[in-house]
């Protein structure tokens, strides 16, 4: 198989599809791997590290897409890349097509096969989405803590509180990987944390994080009360392959105190907070009703070295099977298949 790893061109996206060690595994298995020049530099992996394991460097995206059959990248293809994709390509990347109907139609028109990281699913969960959810969850609290600082337009509180000052209130919608990791960091800082979920085992795990963590079923009335009191509201809701439902309305956002912060990790699937819209790391925030909104759709791209290492470790077993050509018998990859030969393949997309 001819495997191609292009340079990511989404705004301030520093991740790379596969790190040199993972490329070495593919080459050892008999495949050829091509890297667009400089694709790994933002993650701390210069071209010479790839060359050392046998990767061939190509000068630009045009040369890479022309040469490769299997395209392994991080984020969904954008306009310049779409012109380079062909019917015979197998695209392996994040796609989030439920929130990107235009992109879905473009991929259908091209006629390629596209497998989305976020819908590759095993009995144990979503192995390719999980490491990025871990990172996004942790980053949401780190970023939220800073945005609450007065010079950033925040209400000027320390999340963990201190003697004579109360703890900040963090409300997290969703108790999956992203929500769990957000709760871990917020609880570690000493904040007063409330996590909403629907599965008992997840709520039990949240309670075990510490006495400053409350885990509640996601009743609408309880969410409404918690939102009003939140200093930092984090959306971490996931419906595999489907658009995220709104759990918080614009009217509810307007009840929050000015200077509070909202971060929606699920924004790339449509978001669970009505007033949250996609942003980039170039201009990550905006204000609605006096509340700071952060809607960056590629949060893990801010820590590209850590993210690329974690993502590659999860990707490589699946990349090896895709490269072998014998992947149709793998149920996890079959669930990951979003479009093929012009047809929508994932049930959640069909229903949408």
N, C-alpha and C positions, 0 to 999 in steps of 0.2 A: 504494500500500500504506500502511496505517496501522501505523506502527512504534512500539512502546512499550518504554520503558526504565524498569523499576521500581527502587526503592531496595532494595539487598540487606539482608536481615534476619538472615542467619546471624551468629552471635556474633562481634563485632569484625571483620566483613568490610567493608573499606573500598573495594573496587573498584567500578567502574561499568561497565555493559555496553559503552557507547560514549562516547568523549570528544567534546567539542563539534566538533572538526575532522571527525571521522568522521560525525557527524550532519549536518554541512554538506554532505558528499558525497551523502548520501541525499536531502536536500532539493533539492539541485541537480539530481538525477535525477528529480525530480517527485514524491517521496513526502512524506507527512506524518509528522513525528516528534514523539512525546509523551514527556515525562520526568516521573516522579513528583518532586514538590517535594523538593529537597535530596538527590537521588540521587547527585550528583557531588561533594558537599561534602567528604566524607572523602578523596577523591582530589585535592582541590585545585581542583575545577571547580565554582564556584558557579553558581546558576541563571542569573545574568545573562550568563554566557558562552554558555550554550545559547540563551538568548533572542536573543542577538546574531546567531546563525546561522539563526534562524527556527524553533527548537524551541518547541513549546507546552508550558507547565508545567501539570500537573494536581495537584490538592491531595493526593491519597492513592492508595493502591494500587487501591482499588475502582474509582475513576474511570478509572485507567490501563488496567486489565485489561478494563474494559467497553468502552473506546474502541478499543483496539488489536487488530490481527489477528496481527501478527508480534511476538512477545515476545523481546527480546534482553536476557538477563541473564547474570550470571557463574556463580553457584552454583546447584545443583539446587534446585527449589522445595521449601519446607518447609510444614508444616501450614496456616498461615493463607493461603499463596499457592495451595495446591492447591484450596481452596474457590473461588478466583477464576478458575481455568482452565476453558476451555470446549472443546467438541468442535471448533469452528472455529478454534481457536488453532494457530499454528505456533510452537512453543517452540524457541529456539536458545540453548543454554547448556551448561555442564558438567553431566553427569548421573551418571556412574559407576554405572550400573544393575547391573553385575555384583556389586557389593558392597551394593546396595540393592534386594533383590527386592520388598520391600513397596512402595517408591516405584514400581517398574516396574509392579506390578499396579494401583496407583492411577492411573498415567498411561494404562494400557490401559483402565481403567474409564471415564475421562473421554472417551477416544476421539480425542484430539488427535494431531497429528503432532509428534514431538520429535526434533530433530537434536542430537546430543551433540558438543560441541567436540572431545572426546578421541578420537572415532572418525572424524572427517573426515580422509580419508587420500588422499594423492597418491603418485605414483611416488617422490617425494623424502622422504616421511615423513608426520608428523602436524603440519601447519602451525599449528593452533590450540592444540595442547597444548605445542608446542616452546617458546614464549617463557615459559610458566609453569613448565615443567620447568627451563629455564635459571635462573630466579629461585629456585625451590625448592632446586636443587642448590647454588647459592651460599649461600643462607640456611642450609642444613643445617650447613655448616662454621662460619659466623659464630655460629650459635646453639650448636652443639656446643662451640666454643671457650669460650664463656661458661659453659656448664653444667659444664665441667670445672674451673672455678674452685672453690676450697674453700668459699667462702661460699654457693655454689649447691648444695653437696652433692657436688661433684666430687672427683676424686683429687688436684687441686691441681697440675696440670702445664701447662706452656707447650707448645703443640703443636709449635712450631718448634724447641724446645730452645734451647740457647745453650752457650757454652764451659763445660765441666764438668757439663753436664746433657744427657741424651740427648733425642733428638727424640721427640715423641709419635707413636703409631701410629694411622693412620686406615685403616680397611678399608671399601671401597665395593663393594656388591653391585649390579652393573649398570653397563654402559659406554655407555649411551645419552645423551640430552641431559642428564638430571638428574645421572647419574653423572659424566659428563664435566665438567660445571660444578663439581660438588663437588670433583673431583680438581684442577681448575685452582686453586681457592682454597686447598685444603689443601696442594698442592705449593708455591704461592706463599708460604705461611706458613713453609715449610721442614719440614713434617711428613714422616714416613716413611709413604708412601702405597702401599697395595695395592688394585688394582682388579680385580674379577672380571667376566668377560664371556664371550660365546660366539662372537662374530664376530671374525675375525682383523683386519679393517680397523679395528674399534673398539679392539682391544688395541694395534695399531700406533700409533694416535693417542694412546693413553694413555702409551705409552713415550716419545713425543716431547715430553711435557710437562716432562721433566727427569729427571736421574739419581736423584732420590729417589722416583720413581714406578715401581712394579713392576706389570705387567699379566699376569694369569694366567687360564687357562681355568677355568670354574666347576666344577671337580671337587669333589664333596662332601667328600672327605677334606682337600683343601687349604683349603676354606672353614672347616672345623671347626678346623684348626690356627690359622688367621688370627683367627678370632673369639676364641679363648682369649687372644690377645695384644693385642687391639684396645683402645685407649683410647677411640676414637670409632668406632662401627659405624654405617654409613649404608646403609639399604636404598633402592635406586633401580631396582627391577626393574619392567618393563612388559611385559604381554601385551595387545596392543590389544583393548579391548572386553571382556576376560575378567578373572576374578578372579585376583589375583596368587598364585602358589604359595608356600608356606612353604619357605624355604631354610635357616632357622635355627630350631632347636627350643628349647623352654623349658630342656631339659637343657643345651644348648650355651650358652645365655645364662647359666646358673648357673655356668659355668666362667670367666666373665669376672671381672676384679678388681673389688671394690667401688669405687664412685665413677666407674666407666666410664660412658659415655653411648651410648644407642642412639637414632637418629633414622630413622624409616621414611617416606621421601617417598611410597612407594606405598601408604600406609595407606588412602587414599580408594578404592583398588581392592581392599581386603582386607588388604594388607600382606604382606611377605615374611618377617617375623619373628614367630614364634608368640606371644610375650608382648606384642606391641605392639597396643594398641587405640586407636580414635579419641579424640582430645581436642580442645579448643578453645583459642584464645588467652587465654581467661579463666582456664583452669586447664590449662596446656599439658603438665605433666609429672606422672609418678608413678614409684614405685620398685618394682622386682621383683628379688629376690635381691641387693639392694644396688646395682642398676644403675639409673640414671636413664633413663626412657623418655620420649621426646617424640613425640607422635602427632597433631599438629595437621593437620587435613584440608584447610585452606586457607592454607597457608604464605605464598603470594604476597600474601595479603590484608594481611599486616603491612607491606608497602611498596606501598600502593595507587596512589600516583601513577605510579611507575615501571611497575607491573604493568598499570594501565589503559591507559597509553600504548602499551606493547608489545602488549597483547592487541588493542586497537582496530586497530592497524596490520595485524595478521594477519586480523582479523575482517571488515574493511570490504569486501573484494572478494566475500566469500561473502554478507554481509548485502545487498549490492546485488543479487546474483543472486536471493536468496530474495525480496527485495522486488519484483523484477520479475515474479515468478510463474513464470518459466521456469527452474526449477532441476532438474527431474527428469532432464534430459539430462547433468547434471554428475556424473560418477562419484564425485568426492570427496564431494559432498554426499549422494549416494545411500549411500555407505558410512557416512556420519555418521548416517543415519536409523536410530533405535533402535526407536521404536514408531510405528504409524500405524493409525488407525481400529480400535484395540483389539488389533492384531496386533504381535507381536515381529518386528522386521525385521532386526536385526543377527545374523549367524550365531553369533557368540561367545555371545550371550545365549540363543539357541535351544539351543546345546549345553550351556550352563550349567543 
